[in-house]
Amino acid sequence: MSTMYAALLRGINVSGHRRVPMPELRALLTELGYGDVATHLRSGNAVFRSASGDESALAVGLERAVEEHFGFPVEILVRSGTDLAATAEDCPFPADRIEGRHLHVTFFDRPVDAARYASLDAQAFLPEEFRLGRRELYLYAPDGLGRSKLAAALGRPALNRGLLGTSRNWNTVVRLVEMTRD
């Protein structure tokens, strides 16, 4: 049996650097033998079907193939459609009443312990808020991510040491859930 997955490429196509054209990425995934390949936006979201049940092994294989093809390393997280749907369902914020561009999810490569962020004074950032999920962090930034002091604090390298993470806004999360639905 095969599963639909999303590959979340980190830090590509930003200000003309680390260019990964989506048609080339789709072709690469198809050459690797994956089915039902599609991409969403230019920011590094690809979906594909695979018989593998190992997200980590898929990510490692994709990272290797992307580096060989494009000539630079790209960190990649892979999530099954089922896992993405659970991420959407588990959202601790009222996503149906918030503009999708004000709600963000940072996907991590492993579970995140609340103690990691205990030094942040959450009250100091209101009305911005964050909540932890299983392997994700949900961020509500009502004035936008670019102006978010909480996003800047959460992004400090000292807080995220040892974690691989990449963020998507809620609109993208919802679209990826739709694209990976079996």
C-alpha positions in Angstrom: 0.0 0.0 0.0 1.3 3.5 -0.7 0.9 6.7 1.2 0.7 10.4 0.2 3.4 12.6 1.7 4.4 16.2 1.7 8.1 17.2 1.4 8.8 20.5 3.1 12.0 22.0 1.7 13.7 24.5 4.0 15.1 27.9 2.8 14.8 27.6 -0.9 13.9 30.3 -3.5 14.4 33.1 -1.0 15.5 36.4 -2.7 16.8 34.5 -5.7 19.1 32.3 -3.7 19.1 28.5 -3.6 16.8 28.3 -6.6 14.8 25.1 -6.9 12.4 25.5 -9.8 9.2 23.6 -9.1 9.0 21.9 -12.6 12.5 20.5 -12.0 11.6 19.4 -8.5 8.5 17.6 -9.8 10.6 15.9 -12.6 13.2 14.8 -10.0 10.6 13.3 -7.7 9.1 11.5 -10.7 12.5 10.2 -11.7 13.0 8.8 -8.2 9.9 6.7 -8.8 7.4 8.6 -6.7 3.8 8.8 -7.9 1.1 11.5 -8.0 3.8 14.2 -7.8 2.7 17.9 -7.5 4.1 21.1 -6.0 2.5 24.0 -4.2 3.9 27.5 -4.4 7.5 28.3 -5.1 8.5 28.0 -1.4 9.3 24.3 -1.4 6.2 22.2 -0.9 6.0 19.0 -2.9 3.6 16.1 -2.5 4.1 12.6 -3.7 3.0 9.0 -3.3 5.4 6.3 -1.9 5.2 2.8 -0.6 7.8 3.6 2.1 6.5 4.1 5.6 9.6 5.8 6.9 9.4 9.6 6.8 13.0 10.0 7.9 14.4 7.7 5.2 12.3 9.5 2.6 13.7 12.9 3.8 17.3 11.6 3.7 16.9 10.2 0.2 15.3 13.4 -1.0 18.0 15.6 0.5 20.6 13.5 -1.2 18.8 13.7 -4.6 18.2 17.4 -4.4 21.8 18.1 -3.5 23.1 16.0 -6.4 20.6 17.6 -8.8 20.7 21.2 -7.8 24.3 21.4 -6.4 23.6 22.6 -2.8 22.2 21.0 0.3 18.6 21.5 1.3 17.1 20.3 4.6 13.8 18.5 4.0 11.0 17.3 6.4 8.5 14.7 5.2 5.1 14.4 6.6 2.4 11.9 5.7 -1.0 13.1 4.7 -2.4 11.5 7.8 0.1 13.4 10.0 -0.7 16.7 8.2 -4.4 16.2 8.7 -3.8 15.6 12.5 -1.7 18.7 12.6 -4.6 20.7 11.2 -7.2 19.0 13.5 -5.0 19.5 16.6 -4.6 23.3 16.0 -5.1 24.9 19.4 -6.2 28.2 17.8 -9.6 28.8 16.2 -8.3 28.5 12.7 -11.7 28.9 11.1 -11.9 32.4 12.6 -8.3 33.5 11.9 -6.9 34.8 8.6 -4.6 32.0 7.3 -1.7 34.5 7.0 -1.8 35.2 10.7 -1.5 31.6 11.8 1.7 29.6 11.2 3.0 26.1 11.9 6.6 25.2 12.4 7.2 21.6 11.6 10.1 20.0 13.5 12.0 16.8 12.9 11.2 15.4 16.4 8.9 16.1 19.4 9.5 19.3 21.1 9.6 19.6 24.9 7.8 22.7 26.5 10.8 23.2 28.7 12.8 24.3 25.7 10.6 27.5 25.5 10.1 28.0 29.3 12.4 31.0 29.4 10.0 33.0 27.1 7.6 35.3 29.0 4.5 34.6 26.9 2.6 37.5 28.5 5.2 39.9 27.1 4.2 39.1 23.5 0.4 39.3 23.7 -1.7 39.3 21.6 0.8 37.0 19.8 0.7 33.5 21.2 2.3 30.1 20.5 1.4 26.6 21.5 3.3 23.3 21.0 1.9 20.2 19.3 3.5 16.8 18.9 6.3 17.8 16.4 5.1 21.3 15.6 4.8 24.7 17.0 1.7 26.8 16.3 2.1 30.6 16.2 -0.6 33.2 16.1 0.8 36.5 14.8 -2.2 38.9 14.2 0.1 41.7 12.9 1.9 39.4 10.5 5.0 37.3 10.7 7.3 40.1 9.5 6.4 42.3 12.5 6.2 39.5 15.0 8.4 39.9 18.0 7.4 36.5 19.2 8.4 34.8 16.0 11.8 36.5 16.3 12.2 35.2 19.9 11.0 31.7 18.9 13.5 31.6 16.1 16.6 32.3 18.2 19.2 29.6 17.5 19.8 28.9 21.2 16.1 27.9 21.6 16.2 25.6 18.5 19.6 24.0 18.9 19.5 20.5 17.6 16.2 20.8 15.9 15.4 21.0 12.2 12.3 23.1 11.6 10.5 24.8 8.7 7.4 27.0 8.9 4.3 27.3 6.7 1.3 29.6 7.0 -2.1 28.1 7.7 -3.3 28.6 4.1 -0.4 26.4 3.0 -1.0 23.8 5.7 -4.6 23.5 4.7 -3.7 23.2 1.0 -1.1 20.5 1.7 -3.7 18.6 3.8 -6.0 18.7 0.7 -3.2 17.6 -1.7 -2.2 14.6 0.4 -5.6 13.3 1.2 -5.8 9.7 0.1 
